[in-house]
Amino acid sequence: MVNVRHPRCADPDCKRQPSFGKAGGKTAVYCVVHKEPDMVDVVNNYQRQGKKRKARE
Ligand SMILES: [Zn+2]
């Protein structure tokens, strides 16, 4: 089981939850504020690709 204990942005002073990481990776390291320009929203991308859910847009 994966026990993720409240992941936080890699910025030491930031308490946001990260959702951005390197493209192709599954680990989010930075929040939207501290992400680097080439980072992508891995949380949403992973959910979209990993599980087939009904699209609700
Ligand atoms: Zn941050």
N, CA, C, O and the ligand as a Tripos MOL2 file, in Angstrom:
@<TRIPOS>MOLECULE
protein
  229   227    58     0     0
PROTEIN
NO_CHARGES

@<TRIPOS>ATOM
      1 N           0.8260   -1.1940    0.0000 N.3       1 MET1
      2 CA          0.0000    0.0000    0.0000 C.3       1 MET1
      3 C           0.8580    1.2400    0.0000 C.2       1 MET1
      4 O           1.9510    1.2720    0.5650 O.2       1 MET1
      5 N           0.3540    2.2180   -0.6240 N.am      2 VAL2
      6 CA          1.1010    3.4670   -0.6770 C.3       2 VAL2
      7 C           0.6050    4.3860    0.4180 C.2       2 VAL2
      8 O          -0.5680    4.7580    0.4670 O.2       2 VAL2
      9 N           1.4930    4.7290    1.2600 N.am      3 ASN3
     10 CA          1.1100    5.6230    2.3460 C.3       3 ASN3
     11 C           1.7700    6.9740    2.1400 C.2       3 ASN3
     12 O           2.8880    7.2200    2.5920 O.2       3 ASN3
     13 N           1.0750    7.8090    1.4720 N.am      4 VAL4
     14 CA          1.6180    9.1420    1.2350 C.3       4 VAL4
     15 C           1.1850   10.0320    2.3830 C.2       4 VAL4
     16 O          -0.0040   10.2730    2.5880 O.2       4 VAL4
     17 N           2.1380   10.5030    3.1050 N.am      5 ARG5
     18 CA          1.7720   11.3310    4.2500 C.3       5 ARG5
     19 C           1.8430   12.8000    3.8900 C.2       5 ARG5
     20 O           2.8940   13.4370    3.9550 O.2       5 ARG5
     21 N           0.7640   13.2790    3.5340 N.am      6 HIS6
     22 CA          0.5880   14.6970    3.2660 C.3       6 HIS6
     23 C           1.7590   15.2970    2.5010 C.2       6 HIS6
     24 O           2.5540   16.0520    3.0620 O.2       6 HIS6
     25 N           1.8580   14.9720    1.2630 N.am      7 PRO7
     26 CA          2.9510   15.5310    0.4710 C.3       7 PRO7
     27 C           2.8450   17.0460    0.4040 C.2       7 PRO7
     28 O           1.7590   17.6220    0.3480 O.2       7 PRO7
     29 N           3.9850   17.6490    0.4110 N.am      8 ARG8
     30 CA          3.9910   19.1030    0.3180 C.3       8 ARG8
     31 C           4.9270   19.5360   -0.7830 C.2       8 ARG8
     32 O           5.8130   18.8010   -1.2200 O.2       8 ARG8
     33 N           4.7020   20.7260   -1.2020 N.am      9 CYS9
     34 CA          5.5510   21.3340   -2.2160 C.3       9 CYS9
     35 C           7.0070   21.3080   -1.7460 C.2       9 CYS9
     36 O           7.2890   21.4500   -0.5560 O.2       9 CYS9
     37 N           7.9180   21.1280   -2.6900 N.am     10 ALA10
     38 CA          9.3310   21.0250   -2.3470 C.3      10 ALA10
     39 C           9.9170   22.3400   -1.8630 C.2      10 ALA10
     40 O          11.0160   22.3680   -1.3100 O.2      10 ALA10
     41 N           9.2070   23.3960   -2.0620 N.am     11 ASP11
     42 CA          9.6820   24.6730   -1.5300 C.3      11 ASP11
     43 C           9.5630   24.6320   -0.0130 C.2      11 ASP11
     44 O           8.4860   24.3560    0.5150 O.2      11 ASP11
     45 N          10.6520   24.9020    0.6890 N.am     12 PRO12
     46 CA         10.6490   24.7380    2.1500 C.3      12 PRO12
     47 C           9.6090   25.5850    2.8620 C.2      12 PRO12
     48 O           9.1340   25.2110    3.9340 O.2      12 PRO12
     49 N           9.2650   26.6790    2.3020 N.am     13 ASP13
     50 CA          8.3230   27.5610    2.9890 C.3      13 ASP13
     51 C           6.8910   27.3880    2.5090 C.2      13 ASP13
     52 O           5.9850   28.1110    2.9240 O.2      13 ASP13
     53 N           6.7100   26.4320    1.6430 N.am     14 CYS14
     54 CA          5.3950   26.2880    1.0380 C.3      14 CYS14
     55 C           4.6520   25.1210    1.6660 C.2      14 CYS14
     56 O           5.2240   24.0550    1.8910 O.2      14 CYS14
     57 N           3.4010   25.3280    1.9390 N.am     15 LYS15
     58 CA          2.6170   24.2610    2.5560 C.3      15 LYS15
     59 C           1.5140   23.7660    1.6460 C.2      15 LYS15
     60 O           0.6180   23.0380    2.0730 O.2      15 LYS15
     61 N           1.5860   24.1630    0.4100 N.am     16 ARG16
     62 CA          0.5570   23.7000   -0.5150 C.3      16 ARG16
     63 C           0.8050   22.2510   -0.9040 C.2      16 ARG16
     64 O           1.9120   21.7310   -0.7650 O.2      16 ARG16
     65 N          -0.2280   21.6260   -1.3830 N.am     17 GLN17
     66 CA         -0.0510   20.2850   -1.9090 C.3      17 GLN17
     67 C           0.4760   20.3690   -3.3210 C.2      17 GLN17
     68 O          -0.0410   21.1310   -4.1380 O.2      17 GLN17
     69 N           1.5050   19.5870   -3.6140 N.am     18 PRO18
     70 CA          2.0850   19.6400   -4.9510 C.3      18 PRO18
     71 C           1.2460   18.8720   -5.9560 C.2      18 PRO18
     72 O           0.6740   17.8310   -5.6330 O.2      18 PRO18
     73 N           1.1770   19.3670   -7.1290 N.am     19 SER19
     74 CA          0.5270   18.6100   -8.2020 C.3      19 SER19
     75 C           1.3330   18.6810   -9.4850 C.2      19 SER19
     76 O           0.9370   18.1220  -10.5080 O.2      19 SER19
     77 N           2.4590   19.3660   -9.4290 N.am     20 PHE20
     78 CA          3.2660   19.4930  -10.6370 C.3      20 PHE20
     79 C           4.6080   18.7770  -10.4820 C.2      20 PHE20
     80 O           5.2560   18.8490   -9.4380 O.2      20 PHE20
     81 N           5.0010   18.0890  -11.5470 N.am     21 GLY21
     82 CA          6.2890   17.3950  -11.5450 C.3      21 GLY21
     83 C           6.8230   17.3340  -12.9510 C.2      21 GLY21
     84 O           6.2810   17.9510  -13.8670 O.2      21 GLY21
     85 N           7.9030   16.5750  -13.1150 N.am     22 LYS22
     86 CA          8.4930   16.4850  -14.4400 C.3      22 LYS22
     87 C           7.5770   15.7220  -15.3760 C.2      22 LYS22
     88 O           6.8840   14.7900  -14.9690 O.2      22 LYS22
     89 N           7.5850   16.1200  -16.6090 N.am     23 ALA23
     90 CA          6.7440   15.4670  -17.5980 C.3      23 ALA23
     91 C           7.1150   13.9950  -17.7160 C.2      23 ALA23
     92 O           8.2930   13.6610  -17.8430 O.2      23 ALA23
     93 N           6.1380   13.1310  -17.6740 N.am     24 GLY24
     94 CA          6.3950   11.7020  -17.7600 C.3      24 GLY24
     95 C           6.5630   11.0480  -16.4070 C.2      24 GLY24
     96 O           6.5180    9.8220  -16.3020 O.2      24 GLY24
     97 N           6.7560   11.8410  -15.3750 N.am     25 GLY25
     98 CA          6.8990   11.2940  -14.0360 C.3      25 GLY25
     99 C           5.5530   11.1830  -13.3580 C.2      25 GLY25
    100 O           4.5400   11.6740  -13.8580 O.2      25 GLY25
    101 N           5.5600   10.5300  -12.2110 N.am     26 LYS26
    102 CA          4.3110   10.3660  -11.4790 C.3      26 LYS26
    103 C           4.3410   11.0820  -10.1480 C.2      26 LYS26
    104 O           3.3610   11.0870   -9.4040 O.2      26 LYS26
    105 N           5.4660   11.6780   -9.8620 N.am     27 THR27
    106 CA          5.6010   12.3060   -8.5600 C.3      27 THR27
    107 C           5.4460   13.8170   -8.6660 C.2      27 THR27
    108 O           6.1540   14.4870   -9.4180 O.2      27 THR27
    109 N           4.5270   14.3170   -7.9120 N.am     28 ALA28
    110 CA          4.3530   15.7550   -7.8730 C.3      28 ALA28
    111 C           5.2780   16.3370   -6.8260 C.2      28 ALA28
    112 O           5.3070   15.8760   -5.6850 O.2      28 ALA28
    113 N           6.0210   17.3320   -7.2060 N.am     29 VAL29
    114 CA          6.9770   17.9040   -6.2670 C.3      29 VAL29
    115 C           6.7040   19.3670   -5.9610 C.2      29 VAL29
    116 O           7.0440   19.8540   -4.8830 O.2      29 VAL29
    117 N           6.0980   20.0600   -6.8950 N.am     30 TYR30
    118 CA          5.8670   21.4770   -6.6680 C.3      30 TYR30
    119 C           4.3920   21.8220   -6.8280 C.2      30 TYR30
    120 O           3.6560   21.1690   -7.5690 O.2      30 TYR30
    121 N           3.9930   22.8370   -6.1320 N.am     31 CYS31
    122 CA          2.6410   23.3390   -6.3020 C.3      31 CYS31
    123 C           2.5930   24.2310   -7.5400 C.2      31 CYS31
    124 O           3.6090   24.4760   -8.1910 O.2      31 CYS31
    125 N           1.4240   24.6950   -7.8390 N.am     32 VAL32
    126 CA          1.2580   25.4940   -9.0480 C.3      32 VAL32
    127 C           2.0620   26.7950   -8.9800 C.2      32 VAL32
    128 O           2.4520   27.3530  -10.0060 O.2      32 VAL32
    129 N           2.2990   27.2600   -7.7750 N.am     33 VAL33
    130 CA          3.0240   28.5220   -7.6280 C.3      33 VAL33
    131 C           4.5110   28.3450   -7.8850 C.2      33 VAL33
    132 O           5.1470   29.2000   -8.5000 O.2      33 VAL33
    133 N           5.0650   27.2290   -7.4110 N.am     34 HIS34
    134 CA          6.5100   27.0420   -7.4830 C.3      34 HIS34
    135 C           6.9560   26.1250   -8.6000 C.2      34 HIS34
    136 O           8.1490   25.8530   -8.7330 O.2      34 HIS34
    137 N           6.0600   25.6600   -9.3780 N.am     35 LYS35
    138 CA          6.4450   24.7520  -10.4670 C.3      35 LYS35
    139 C           7.3740   25.4540  -11.4350 C.2      35 LYS35
    140 O           7.3460   26.6750  -11.5870 O.2      35 LYS35
    141 N           8.2050   24.6400  -12.0910 N.am     36 GLU36
    142 CA          9.0590   25.1850  -13.1160 C.3      36 GLU36
    143 C           8.3080   25.1560  -14.4430 C.2      36 GLU36
    144 O           7.3500   24.4040  -14.6230 O.2      36 GLU36
    145 N           8.7670   25.9920  -15.3590 N.am     37 PRO37
    146 CA          8.0010   26.1510  -16.6120 C.3      37 PRO37
    147 C           7.8000   24.8450  -17.3720 C.2      37 PRO37
    148 O           6.8020   24.6890  -18.0760 O.2      37 PRO37
    149 N           8.7340   23.9050  -17.2380 N.am     38 ASP38
    150 CA          8.5920   22.6680  -18.0160 C.3      38 ASP38
    151 C           7.8800   21.5730  -17.2330 C.2      38 ASP38
    152 O           7.7730   20.4390  -17.7010 O.2      38 ASP38
    153 N           7.4050   21.9030  -16.0700 N.am     39 MET39
    154 CA          6.7030   20.8890  -15.2880 C.3      39 MET39
    155 C           5.2340   20.8370  -15.6790 C.2      39 MET39
    156 O           4.6360   21.8170  -16.1240 O.2      39 MET39
    157 N           4.6920   19.6600  -15.4920 N.am     40 VAL40
    158 CA          3.3030   19.4710  -15.8880 C.3      40 VAL40
    159 C           2.4830   19.0130  -14.6850 C.2      40 VAL40
    160 O           3.0240   18.6040  -13.6570 O.2      40 VAL40
    161 N           1.1870   19.0940  -14.8410 N.am     41 ASP41
    162 CA          0.2880   18.6660  -13.7780 C.3      41 ASP41
    163 C           0.2190   17.1440  -13.7760 C.2      41 ASP41
    164 O          -0.6220   16.5540  -14.4540 O.2      41 ASP41
    165 N           1.1020   16.5160  -13.0130 N.am     42 VAL42
    166 CA          1.1920   15.0580  -13.0610 C.3      42 VAL42
    167 C           0.0040   14.4040  -12.3650 C.2      42 VAL42
    168 O          -0.3670   13.2810  -12.7060 O.2      42 VAL42
    169 N          -0.5750   15.0650  -11.4300 N.am     43 VAL43
    170 CA         -1.7090   14.4730  -10.7160 C.3      43 VAL43
    171 C          -2.8790   14.2810  -11.6660 C.2      43 VAL43
    172 O          -3.4340   13.1870  -11.7720 O.2      43 VAL43
    173 N          -3.2360   15.3200  -12.3360 N.am     44 ASN44
    174 CA         -4.3700   15.2090  -13.2380 C.3      44 ASN44
    175 C          -4.0370   14.3730  -14.4610 C.2      44 ASN44
    176 O          -4.8830   13.6340  -14.9630 O.2      44 ASN44
    177 N          -2.8110   14.4880  -14.9380 N.am     45 ASN45
    178 CA         -2.4250   13.6900  -16.0950 C.3      45 ASN45
    179 C          -2.4510   12.2080  -15.7610 C.2      45 ASN45
    180 O          -2.9050   11.3890  -16.5600 O.2      45 ASN45
    181 N          -1.9700   11.8740  -14.5960 N.am     46 TYR46
    182 CA         -1.8990   10.4740  -14.2110 C.3      46 TYR46
    183 C          -3.2930    9.8910  -14.0510 C.2      46 TYR46
    184 O          -3.5520    8.7700  -14.4880 O.2      46 TYR46
    185 N          -4.1590   10.6140  -13.4510 N.am     47 GLN47
    186 CA         -5.5180   10.1190  -13.2860 C.3      47 GLN47
    187 C          -6.1750    9.9290  -14.6400 C.2      47 GLN47
    188 O          -6.9220    8.9750  -14.8600 O.2      47 GLN47
    189 N          -5.8860   10.8420  -15.5300 N.am     48 ARG48
    190 CA         -6.5360   10.7740  -16.8280 C.3      48 ARG48
    191 C          -6.0210    9.5660  -17.6230 C.2      48 ARG48
    192 O          -6.7840    8.9050  -18.3280 O.2      48 ARG48
    193 N          -4.7120    9.2870  -17.4980 N.am     49 GLN49
    194 CA         -4.1470    8.2180  -18.2970 C.3      49 GLN49
    195 C          -4.2420    6.8680  -17.5980 C.2      49 GLN49
    196 O          -4.4090    5.8410  -18.2560 O.2      49 GLN49
    197 N          -4.1380    6.8590  -16.2950 N.am     50 GLY50
    198 CA         -4.0480    5.6070  -15.5700 C.3      50 GLY50
    199 C          -5.3780    4.9190  -15.3610 C.2      50 GLY50
    200 O          -5.4420    3.6920  -15.2870 O.2      50 GLY50
    201 N          -6.4300    5.6920  -15.2660 N.am     51 LYS51
    202 CA         -7.7240    5.0810  -15.0080 C.3      51 LYS51
    203 C          -8.7230    5.5950  -16.0230 C.2      51 LYS51
    204 O          -8.7730    6.7760  -16.3640 O.2      51 LYS51
    205 N          -9.4900    4.6730  -16.4690 N.am     52 LYS52
    206 CA        -10.4940    5.0880  -17.4260 C.3      52 LYS52
    207 C         -11.7520    5.5190  -16.6720 C.2      52 LYS52
    208 O         -12.5450    4.6990  -16.2080 O.2      52 LYS52
    209 N         -11.8930    6.7730  -16.5760 N.am     53 ARG53
    210 CA        -13.0780    7.2740  -15.9130 C.3      53 ARG53
    211 C         -13.9170    8.0320  -16.9160 C.2      53 ARG53
    212 O         -13.4350    8.4920  -17.9520 O.2      53 ARG53
    213 N         -15.1310    8.1420  -16.5900 N.am     54 LYS54
    214 CA        -16.0020    8.8850  -17.4840 C.3      54 LYS54
    215 C         -15.6110   10.3530  -17.4790 C.2      54 LYS54
    216 O         -15.4600   10.9730  -16.4270 O.2      54 LYS54
    217 N         -15.4570   10.8710  -18.6330 N.am     55 ALA55
    218 CA        -15.0860   12.2720  -18.7390 C.3      55 ALA55
    219 C         -16.2630   13.1500  -18.3740 C.2      55 ALA55
    220 O         -17.3560   13.0460  -18.9320 O.2      55 ALA55
    221 N         -15.9980   14.0060  -17.4290 N.am     56 ARG56
    222 CA        -17.0600   14.9540  -17.0950 C.3      56 ARG56
    223 C         -16.4950   16.3530  -17.2780 C.2      56 ARG56
    224 O         -15.8120   16.8900  -16.4060 O.2      56 ARG56
    225 N         -16.7820   16.8960  -18.3680 N.am     57 GLU57
    226 CA        -16.2520   18.2440  -18.6040 C.3      57 GLU57
    227 C         -17.3240   19.1900  -19.0500 C.2      57 GLU57
    228 O         -17.0490   20.3650  -19.2930 O.2      57 GLU57
    229 ZN          4.8730   25.6800   -3.5140 Zn       58 ZN58
@<TRIPOS>BOND
     1     1     2 1
     2     2     3 1
     3     3     4 2
     4     3     5 am
     5     5     6 1
     6     6     7 1
     7     7     8 2
     8     7     9 am
     9     9    10 1
    10    10    11 1
    11    11    12 2
    12    11    13 am
    13    13    14 1
    14    14    15 1
    15    15    16 2
    16    15    17 am
    17    17    18 1
    18    18    19 1
    19    19    20 2
    20    19    21 am
    21    21    22 1
    22    22    23 1
    23    23    24 2
    24    23    25 am
    25    25    26 1
    26    26    27 1
    27    27    28 2
    28    27    29 am
    29    29    30 1
    30    30    31 1
    31    31    32 2
    32    31    33 am
    33    33    34 1
    34    34    35 1
    35    35    36 2
    36    35    37 am
    37    37    38 1
    38    38    39 1
    39    39    40 2
    40    39    41 am
    41    41    42 1
    42    42    43 1
    43    43    44 2
    44    43    45 am
    45    45    46 1
    46    46    47 1
    47    47    48 2
    48    47    49 am
    49    49    50 1
    50    50    51 1
    51    51    52 2
    52    51    53 am
    53    53    54 1
    54    54    55 1
    55    55    56 2
    56    55    57 am
    57    57    58 1
    58    58    59 1
    59    59    60 2
    60    59    61 am
    61    61    62 1
    62    62    63 1
    63    63    64 2
    64    63    65 am
    65    65    66 1
    66    66    67 1
    67    67    68 2
    68    67    69 am
    69    69    70 1
    70    70    71 1
    71    71    72 2
    72    71    73 am
    73    73    74 1
    74    74    75 1
    75    75    76 2
    76    75    77 am
    77    77    78 1
    78    78    79 1
    79    79    80 2
    80    79    81 am
    81    81    82 1
    82    82    83 1
    83    83    84 2
    84    83    85 am
    85    85    86 1
    86    86    87 1
    87    87    88 2
    88    87    89 am
    89    89    90 1
    90    90    91 1
    91    91    92 2
    92    91    93 am
    93    93    94 1
    94    94    95 1
    95    95    96 2
    96    95    97 am
    97    97    98 1
    98    98    99 1
    99    99   100 2
   100    99   101 am
   101   101   102 1
   102   102   103 1
   103   103   104 2
   104   103   105 am
   105   105   106 1
   106   106   107 1
   107   107   108 2
   108   107   109 am
   109   109   110 1
   110   110   111 1
   111   111   112 2
   112   111   113 am
   113   113   114 1
   114   114   115 1
   115   115   116 2
   116   115   117 am
   117   117   118 1
   118   118   119 1
   119   119   120 2
   120   119   121 am
   121   121   122 1
   122   122   123 1
   123   123   124 2
   124   123   125 am
   125   125   126 1
   126   126   127 1
   127   127   128 2
   128   127   129 am
   129   129   130 1
   130   130   131 1
   131   131   132 2
   132   131   133 am
   133   133   134 1
   134   134   135 1
   135   135   136 2
   136   135   137 am
   137   137   138 1
   138   138   139 1
   139   139   140 2
   140   139   141 am
   141   141   142 1
   142   142   143 1
   143   143   144 2
   144   143   145 am
   145   145   146 1
   146   146   147 1
   147   147   148 2
   148   147   149 am
   149   149   150 1
   150   150   151 1
   151   151   152 2
   152   151   153 am
   153   153   154 1
   154   154   155 1
   155   155   156 2
   156   155   157 am
   157   157   158 1
   158   158   159 1
   159   159   160 2
   160   159   161 am
   161   161   162 1
   162   162   163 1
   163   163   164 2
   164   163   165 am
   165   165   166 1
   166   166   167 1
   167   167   168 2
   168   167   169 am
   169   169   170 1
   170   170   171 1
   171   171   172 2
   172   171   173 am
   173   173   174 1
   174   174   175 1
   175   175   176 2
   176   175   177 am
   177   177   178 1
   178   178   179 1
   179   179   180 2
   180   179   181 am
   181   181   182 1
   182   182   183 1
   183   183   184 2
   184   183   185 am
   185   185   186 1
   186   186   187 1
   187   187   188 2
   188   187   189 am
   189   189   190 1
   190   190   191 1
   191   191   192 2
   192   191   193 am
   193   193   194 1
   194   194   195 1
   195   195   196 2
   196   195   197 am
   197   197   198 1
   198   198   199 1
   199   199   200 2
   200   199   201 am
   201   201   202 1
   202   202   203 1
   203   203   204 2
   204   203   205 am
   205   205   206 1
   206   206   207 1
   207   207   208 2
   208   207   209 am
   209   209   210 1
   210   210   211 1
   211   211   212 2
   212   211   213 am
   213   213   214 1
   214   214   215 1
   215   215   216 2
   216   215   217 am
   217   217   218 1
   218   218   219 1
   219   219   220 2
   220   219   221 am
   221   221   222 1
   222   222   223 1
   223   223   224 2
   224   223   225 am
   225   225   226 1
   226   226   227 1
   227   227   228 2
@<TRIPOS>SUBSTRUCTURE
     1 MET1         2 RESIDUE 1 A MET
     2 VAL2         6 RESIDUE 1 A VAL
     3 ASN3        10 RESIDUE 1 A ASN
     4 VAL4        14 RESIDUE 1 A VAL
     5 ARG5        18 RESIDUE 1 A ARG
     6 HIS6        22 RESIDUE 1 A HIS
     7 PRO7        26 RESIDUE 1 A PRO
     8 ARG8        30 RESIDUE 1 A ARG
     9 CYS9        34 RESIDUE 1 A CYS
    10 ALA10       38 RESIDUE 1 A ALA
    11 ASP11       42 RESIDUE 1 A ASP
    12 PRO12       46 RESIDUE 1 A PRO
    13 ASP13       50 RESIDUE 1 A ASP
    14 CYS14       54 RESIDUE 1 A CYS
    15 LYS15       58 RESIDUE 1 A LYS
    16 ARG16       62 RESIDUE 1 A ARG
    17 GLN17       66 RESIDUE 1 A GLN
    18 PRO18       70 RESIDUE 1 A PRO
    19 SER19       74 RESIDUE 1 A SER
    20 PHE20       78 RESIDUE 1 A PHE
    21 GLY21       82 RESIDUE 1 A GLY
    22 LYS22       86 RESIDUE 1 A LYS
    23 ALA23       90 RESIDUE 1 A ALA
    24 GLY24       94 RESIDUE 1 A GLY
    25 GLY25       98 RESIDUE 1 A GLY
    26 LYS26      102 RESIDUE 1 A LYS
    27 THR27      106 RESIDUE 1 A THR
    28 ALA28      110 RESIDUE 1 A ALA
    29 VAL29      114 RESIDUE 1 A VAL
    30 TYR30      118 RESIDUE 1 A TYR
    31 CYS31      122 RESIDUE 1 A CYS
    32 VAL32      126 RESIDUE 1 A VAL
    33 VAL33      130 RESIDUE 1 A VAL
    34 HIS34      134 RESIDUE 1 A HIS
    35 LYS35      138 RESIDUE 1 A LYS
    36 GLU36      142 RESIDUE 1 A GLU
    37 PRO37      146 RESIDUE 1 A PRO
    38 ASP38      150 RESIDUE 1 A ASP
    39 MET39      154 RESIDUE 1 A MET
    40 VAL40      158 RESIDUE 1 A VAL
    41 ASP41      162 RESIDUE 1 A ASP
    42 VAL42      166 RESIDUE 1 A VAL
    43 VAL43      170 RESIDUE 1 A VAL
    44 ASN44      174 RESIDUE 1 A ASN
    45 ASN45      178 RESIDUE 1 A ASN
    46 TYR46      182 RESIDUE 1 A TYR
    47 GLN47      186 RESIDUE 1 A GLN
    48 ARG48      190 RESIDUE 1 A ARG
    49 GLN49      194 RESIDUE 1 A GLN
    50 GLY50      198 RESIDUE 1 A GLY
    51 LYS51      202 RESIDUE 1 A LYS
    52 LYS52      206 RESIDUE 1 A LYS
    53 ARG53      210 RESIDUE 1 A ARG
    54 LYS54      214 RESIDUE 1 A LYS
    55 ALA55      218 RESIDUE 1 A ALA
    56 ARG56      222 RESIDUE 1 A ARG
    57 GLU57      226 RESIDUE 1 A GLU
    58 ZN58       229 GROUP 0 **** ****
